[in-house]
């Protein structure tokens, strides 16, 4: 596959997202909840959306991400792109581990709501938001750089942008997270997508590492 022309914006996107995440994390660790959290939470919870719809959206950032990630990694292997499969696995597993590490380090309590939300773990960053941004974003990136039909690639990009937003909003609407938790998750997720984008481009991982299909014997050669 041909290299993308011009400068790669992903190092800048990833660097900006990572620095913004660090700054937000420092403020959360020092201050806790922000006044803007209450304002945004009230606005989101006031939207004319049923609880069942919010729950369906939040499920898109939960355990369903595991079979989705496994499926795309296996698809990369099936098409002979071993490097791509390895990079995607490393980035997605790394994002999940990073989420738990930061949660335990910051130890931000969950929002107090009535009735209480039955959710384990600490609040910052939102794991649903972070992992959905990393997973759907990375899939959209790979789809866009592939040779799939243009319409399919456009749909993948739209979904890669829309689904993490819906997941994040649902976490606020259901009272599981502060908006700044969700923002932190999005920023870190973008940083992991950028990391994947840089690794994929510099390694040429969109190219096949092995032929896709059975090997054809050379002319005159006798199969053994």
ABEGO torsion letter per residue (X at the ends): XBBBBEBBAAAAAAAAAAAAAAAAAAAAAAAEBBAAAAAAAAAAAABBBBAAAAAAAAAAABAAAAAAAAAAAAAAAAAGBAAAAAAAAAAAAAAAAAAAAAAAAAGBBBBBBOBBBBBBEBAOBBAAAAAAAAAAAAAAAAAAABABBAAAAAAAAAAAAAAAAAAAAAAAAAGABBAAAAAAAAAAAAAAAAAAAAAAAAAGAABBABBBEBBBBBBGBBBX
